[in-house]
Amino acid sequence: MPGSDRVIYTLRHAAIDFGSQHIIAGRMDPPINAEGVEQIRQMAAAGLSLEYDLVISSPQQRALQTANRLQDIVTQVMHPGQTGNEALSAALTAMQNEGIDGTVYSHPVGDHGHGAGPLIGLWDRQDGVPGRGDVPIRANTWYAIELQAASRVPEWDDQLVRMMLEEDAEVAADGTVRWILRRQSEFHLVR
């Protein structure tokens, strides 16, 4: 429009395996591959300096992928000796850097559910948890990596959809974090 200072940025989509196979995805929602994840990280970094009024993106599987990315962030910042509040702060910083809207509320697992040890946030305490958040993360301990990530779904009138996940992981003796069972990375139809 003449005289308008409106700028439109377009990012068609991140890389998917169908692209290299010359397959048209149509209405399917195939997962983003490793190259696509890197493209999203680069776009998020570039987008931090932009001002925008509207973002339109595709829903479904990619919303779950966003929550899976948040799981990756949380498990990457959990280190033995670090407090729950330190892990929370590092996770929130990484989330912000990647443009993820979410909440972290992870905790140790005990014999009857929640176990003794550090809290890594609470759903209503994303600024740290006095007391239990000050406790150090210990090796050889299971944790419930519990969190939610929110994504807007344009096809549903831009409704905000929250993907809430809770999967158990172990902080091993060497400090590595591994999933106890495989984590949810796809939707399951229940009939």
Protein Blocks (a to p, Z undefined) as FASTA:
>chain_A
ZZiacdcdddfbacdfklmnopafkjaccdddfklmmmmmmmmmmmmmpccfbdcddehj
lmmmmmmmmmmmmmmmpcghiafklmmmmmmmmmmmnopacddddddddfeopaedddeh
jfklmnbpehjlmpccdehiacddddddddddfknoopacdddddddddddfkopacdfb
dcdfbdcddZZ
